[in-house]
Amino acid sequence: MKKLLIVFHSTTGGSRQMAEAAMHGALAEREIDVRMLHAADAGADDVLRADGYVFVTPENLAAISGMMKDFFDRTYYTVLEHIAGRPYATLVCAGSDGRNAVRQIERICTGWRLKAVCEALIVCTHAQTPAAILAPKTIRAEDLRRCEEIGAAIAAGLALGVF
């Protein structure tokens, strides 16, 4: 059975909602084993065992979150040259832009020789004040549907052997 790993970090709940939506979409594909792990709990063995990935992060100070950076730092060299060609997707919960966070993940995945299966999805919450940035987030239903579609698409591609 092919395995899809969803790695996420979330402080205010936005990225978690996006990861859960992607997982929900992926679970529609019954022939795929879907595992969602918080970045602090995901390790190199999890990455090596998976056949595809969804990386979900908030944008923090125009970058991926420190916890996602830690995940990549802890796993990068251990899995390098062992996961080339596998598919991935990126979801970013941003307060304003999100493009730098996407670029960071793209550079890491380029080093790993992974294949992006779709354009990165950036969901903008427009949180600009300290209070809004730190407040719990509620992601709009239409954005969660887009996350779900990405999860379903990568799982279907794995099940069909497209990726």
N, C-alpha and C positions, 0 to 999 in steps of 0.2 A: 504494500500500500504506500503510495506517495505521501510525503509529509510537507505541510505548509507551516512555517514558523512565522508568527506575528510577534515582533518585539516592539514594545512601546514604553514611553515614559509620560507621565502626566502629573502635574501638581494641582491644577484647578479643574480637572475632569474633562476638558475638551478633547485631548488626545486619547484618553481612555474611551470616550464615547465613539470616536472615530475607529479605534482599534476593534472595539466590540462590534461595530457595524460591519467592518471588513470580515471579522470572524463569522458573523451571522451569514453573510453572503457566501463565504467559503464553505460553511457547513451544509449548504444545499447540495454540494457535491459529495455524495455518500462514499465515494471511493477514495476520498482524501482524508488523511488524518490531520486535523487542524489543531495547532497548539499556540496559545497566546501567553506570552511571558512578559512580565515587567523587566525592563532593561537591567535592573539590579540582580535579577534572578537568572538571566540568560547567560549562557557560557559557550565556549568553543564547541563542546560536545553537542549542544543543542543546534548550533549552526551546521556542524558536520552531518548530523542526522537528517537535516531537512533537505528537501528537494527544491524549495522555493521560499521566498521571504516577502513579508510586508513590514516595512520599518515606519513607525509612527512616532512623531516627536512634536513637542511644542517648539515654537521659535522663542528662544530666550536671548535677548540682547543681540539680535540679528544672527543667531547661530542655532545649531541643534542644542538641546538641553545638555547640561553637564553629565547627567546620568546616561544619556544615549552616547555621548562621547566616551564615557567610561566603558560602556558595553563594547564599542568598537575598539577602544584601546586594549581591552582585555582579550579580545578574540582575534584581532586582525592577523597577527603573524602566525598564530597557531593554525588557522584555516586557510591561509594564503596558499595558492596552488592546489587546493583540494576541492574548491567549490566553483571553479571557473565554468562559465556557461549557464549557470542556474539563473532562473528568472527572479526578478524582484519588482516591488512597487513601493512608492514613498508617499506617505500622507503627512502633512504638516498643518498643525493648528497655530495660526499666526495672529498676532495682534495688529499687524499692519502690512507686512510684505511677504515674508517667508522664503524669498528666493535664495538668500544666503544659506539658510538651513538646507534647502534642496540641493544647492551646489555642493555643500559639504558631504551630504550622503552620496551624491553622484560621484564625487571624486573618490570616496572610499570604495564604492561599488565598482568603479572603473579599475581600481587597483586589484580588487578581488576578481575582476573579469566577469562580473555578473551582467545579465541582460535585463535592461528595463523593459517591462512589458506594456507600459503605458506612461503617459506624461504624468509627472508628479502632481498630486492634488494638494493645493493649498487652500485651506478654509480660513478665511479672515474673520476674526471676531471684532475687529476695530477697537480693541481695548487699548487706550492710550494714556490713561491716568494711572498712577500707582494703585488706587483703589480698584479700578476696572481690571487692571492687569492681574491683581491678586485674587479677584472675586471668582467664585465657582462659575464655570462656563456651561452653557446649554447650546449645543450645536443644532442648527436648524435641520428640520426633517429632510429637506431636499439635499443638504450636504451629506447627511448620514446615508441617504440613498446612494449617493455617488460613491461613498466609501464601501457600501455593501456591494455595489456593482463591481468595484475593483477587486474585492475579495472573491466574488463569484467568478470573475473572469480569470484570475490567476489560478484558482482551484480547477476550473474547467479545462484550462490549458494544460495543467499538470495531469489531470485525469485522462485527457485525450492524447497525451504524449506530444503535444505541440511544443512544449518547453522542455 
